[in-house]
């Protein structure tokens, strides 16, 4: 909001930006913090799987068909348990915070 307005930009750009920012929808989960300790083993295992596949998938050196293999591997490593734990904690937090 402090910078000069570039040539060709609306003169009220900063007012538009402020209105846009003020119209943002605030997540009802704002303030929630996930305690990873109950699933730390699964998080480590999923991270290892991600590290194994990441470069090849991100650079396109692996065939996209490998995504199915990747998805099975992260599930086998405990992804569903991580998701369930996070959802449980979020639900408890939401109930305790009137969300």
N, C-alpha and C positions, 0 to 999 in steps of 0.2 A: 504494500500500500504506500510505500515511501518512494518508490522508484518513479522515474519520469515515464510518461506515456509515450509509446512509440508512435511514430508517424503512421497514419492509417488505422490506428486503434481508436475505438470510441472514446470520447473525452470523459465519459462517466464510467469507464471500465472498472475503477476501484469500487464505486458504488454498486455496480452490477455484481462484482465478485463478493462483496460483503453480503448483499442480499442472497446470493447463491449459498454462501457459507451458512448464513443464519437459517436457511430453509432446509438444511440437512436433517435427515431423520436420525435420531440418536438410538443406537442399539440398546434394546432392553437388557443386554448382557454386559453393558458398560460397568466396569468395576469388578467383574468376575475374574478370578485368578485360579487357574487349574493347578492342583497339587499332583504332580507327576509321580510322587513316591509310590503309590500303590501299583503302578504299572511300569516302573522304571526298567525292569528286565525286558518287557515287551517293546518299550520305546527304543531301547538299545538294539534289539533284534530288528525292528522295522527300519531303524536308521542304517543298519548294516546292509539290509536289502536295498534300500534307496541308494546308498553309496555304490553298490555293485552295479546298478542299472542306470544311474543318473546321467553320466557322461554320454553313454551310447544313445540314450533316448533323447537327450537335449540336443545333441549334435547331429542326430539323424544317421549315425553310423550303425545303429541297430534297426532292424526291420520293425515297423510299428506293430506287427503281429506279436512281437515280444511283450507288448503291454499286457496281454492275457497272462503270460507267464509271470510277469512282474506282479500283477494283481493277486494271483494265487500265492506268490511268495510272501507278499506283505500280509495277506490274511493268515497264512500259516505262521508268520512271525508274531501274530497277536494284534493286528490292527483292530479287529472287531472288539477285543477286550478293552483297548485304549478308548475307542469311541464310546463304548458302554460306560466306562468309568467317568469319562468327561461329561457325558450326558447326565449321569447320576449326580455328579457334583454340581453341575449347572442347575438341575432341577431342585436340589437341596438349597442352593444359594438363592434361587429365585423365590422359593417358598419363604425363606427366612428374611428376604428383603422386599416382600410384597410385589414381586414382579409377575 
